[in-house]
Amino acid sequence: MDEAVATLDKGSRVWYRQDERTWLLGELKDKNNGKHLTVQLANGKVLANVNPKDFVPANPALQQAIADLTQLSYLNEPSILDNLDQRYKQDVIYTNAGPVLIAVNPCKNLPLYTADVADQYKGGQRLVYAAAKAVVAAVADKKGNG
């Protein structure tokens, strides 16, 4: 059994790998001594006696659409894809992965570059420009000192 799945309790959220391209969210119902899992999928279907290797832990619901992927409890493929999808559905196309910025093409016009949004970035309220602001300040300080 996957070490992370082995530490989960009944009621924990898990991702089930249905096929090579599809992950389904579910809730762990029974670990059956670690040999097989019983999981209820979000669509209500119950999967019994499934190989634990087909599961990875899912993040708690309160971590959905989080701005920085490094803040997720479980950093795995379905959790990253789900987080990006949740943010995309909210028209939030920028997500950080530590110092890396991920931009998802919204395929439509969004009011991202209005004066109000620009003011939020200037005030350091957005993570996207937090690192850049620090670098600019450091360069300005270095030029001033020497």
C-alpha positions as CSV (number, residue, x, y, z in Angstrom):
1,M,0.0,0.0,0.0
2,D,1.2,3.5,-0.8
3,E,2.7,5.0,2.4
4,A,0.5,8.1,2.2
5,V,-2.7,6.1,1.7
6,A,-1.7,3.8,4.6
7,T,-1.8,6.8,7.0
8,L,-5.3,7.9,6.0
9,D,-8.3,7.3,8.2
10,K,-11.8,6.3,7.2
11,G,-13.6,9.4,5.8
12,S,-10.4,10.8,4.2
13,R,-10.6,12.1,0.7
14,V,-8.7,10.1,-2.0
15,W,-8.1,10.1,-5.7
16,Y,-8.9,6.9,-7.6
17,R,-7.1,6.3,-10.9
18,Q,-9.8,5.1,-13.2
19,D,-7.5,4.9,-16.3
20,E,-4.4,6.5,-17.6
21,R,-6.0,9.9,-18.0
22,T,-8.8,10.0,-15.4
23,W,-8.8,10.6,-11.7
24,L,-12.0,10.4,-9.6
25,L,-12.5,11.9,-6.2
26,G,-13.8,9.7,-3.5
27,E,-14.0,9.0,0.3
28,L,-12.2,6.2,2.0
29,K,-14.8,3.9,3.6
30,D,-12.7,0.9,4.6
31,K,-9.0,-0.2,4.5
32,N,-9.7,-3.9,4.7
33,N,-6.4,-4.6,6.6
34,G,-4.5,-2.7,3.9
35,K,-5.0,-5.3,1.2
36,H,-7.9,-3.7,-0.6
37,L,-9.7,-0.5,-0.2
38,T,-13.4,0.4,-0.2
39,V,-14.1,3.9,-1.5
40,Q,-17.3,5.8,-2.3
41,L,-16.8,8.1,-5.3
42,A,-18.2,11.6,-5.5
43,N,-20.8,10.3,-7.9
44,G,-22.1,7.9,-5.3
45,K,-20.7,4.7,-6.8
46,V,-18.9,2.4,-4.3
47,L,-15.7,0.6,-5.3
48,A,-15.0,-2.4,-3.1
49,N,-11.8,-4.5,-2.9
50,V,-9.7,-2.2,-5.1
51,N,-5.9,-2.3,-5.1
52,P,-4.5,0.5,-2.9
53,K,-1.9,1.2,-5.6
54,D,-4.8,2.8,-7.6
55,F,-5.2,5.6,-5.0
56,V,-3.4,8.7,-3.8
57,P,-4.5,11.0,-1.0
58,A,-6.6,14.0,-1.9
59,N,-6.3,17.4,-0.1
60,P,-8.9,18.6,2.3
61,A,-11.8,20.6,0.7
62,L,-10.6,23.8,2.4
63,Q,-7.4,23.7,0.2
64,Q,-9.4,23.9,-3.0
65,A,-8.3,26.6,-5.4
66,I,-5.3,27.6,-3.3
67,A,-3.0,30.3,-4.7
68,D,0.3,28.5,-4.2
69,L,0.6,24.7,-4.9
70,T,3.4,24.3,-2.4
71,Q,0.8,24.9,0.3
72,L,-1.1,21.8,-0.6
73,S,-1.0,18.9,2.0
74,Y,-0.6,16.4,-0.9
75,L,1.3,17.4,-3.9
76,N,0.4,14.8,-6.5
77,E,-0.8,14.8,-10.1
78,P,-4.6,14.8,-9.5
79,S,-4.3,17.3,-6.7
80,I,-2.4,19.8,-8.8
81,L,-4.7,19.3,-11.8
82,D,-7.8,19.7,-9.6
83,N,-6.4,22.9,-8.0
84,L,-5.6,24.4,-11.4
85,D,-9.1,23.4,-12.6
86,Q,-10.8,24.9,-9.6
87,R,-9.0,28.2,-10.1
88,Y,-9.6,28.1,-13.9
89,K,-13.4,27.8,-13.2
90,Q,-13.2,30.9,-11.1
91,D,-11.3,32.8,-13.9
92,V,-8.2,32.8,-11.7
93,I,-5.6,31.8,-14.3
94,Y,-2.4,32.5,-12.4
95,T,-1.2,30.0,-9.8
96,N,2.2,29.8,-8.0
97,A,4.3,26.7,-7.4
98,G,6.7,28.3,-5.1
99,P,8.7,30.8,-7.2
100,V,7.3,29.5,-10.5
101,L,4.2,31.1,-12.0
102,I,1.7,28.8,-13.8
103,A,-0.6,30.6,-16.3
104,V,-3.6,28.7,-17.7
105,N,-4.9,30.2,-21.0
106,P,-8.5,31.2,-20.2
107,C,-9.5,31.1,-23.9
108,K,-11.5,34.3,-23.3
109,N,-11.0,37.9,-22.4
110,L,-10.8,38.5,-18.6
111,P,-10.6,41.8,-16.8
112,L,-7.0,41.1,-15.6
113,Y,-5.3,44.2,-16.6
114,T,-7.6,47.0,-15.3
115,A,-6.4,49.9,-13.2
116,D,-7.9,48.3,-10.1
117,V,-6.1,45.0,-10.6
118,A,-2.8,46.8,-11.4
119,D,-3.2,48.7,-8.1
120,Q,-3.5,45.4,-6.2
121,Y,-0.3,44.2,-7.7
122,K,1.5,47.5,-7.0
123,G,0.4,47.3,-3.3
124,G,2.0,43.8,-3.0
125,Q,-1.3,42.2,-2.4
126,R,-0.8,39.5,-5.1
127,L,1.8,36.7,-4.8
128,V,2.6,37.0,-8.5
129,Y,4.6,40.1,-8.1
130,A,5.8,39.7,-4.5
131,A,9.2,38.2,-5.6
132,A,9.6,40.8,-8.3
133,K,9.0,43.6,-5.8
134,A,11.7,42.3,-3.5
135,V,14.2,42.0,-6.4
136,V,13.6,45.5,-7.6
137,A,14.0,46.8,-4.1
138,A,17.3,44.9,-3.7
139,V,18.7,46.2,-7.0
140,A,17.7,49.8,-6.1
141,D,19.3,49.4,-2.7
142,K,22.5,48.0,-4.3
143,K,22.7,50.9,-6.8
144,G,22.2,53.4,-4.0
145,N,25.0,51.9,-1.9
146,G,27.5,51.5,-4.5
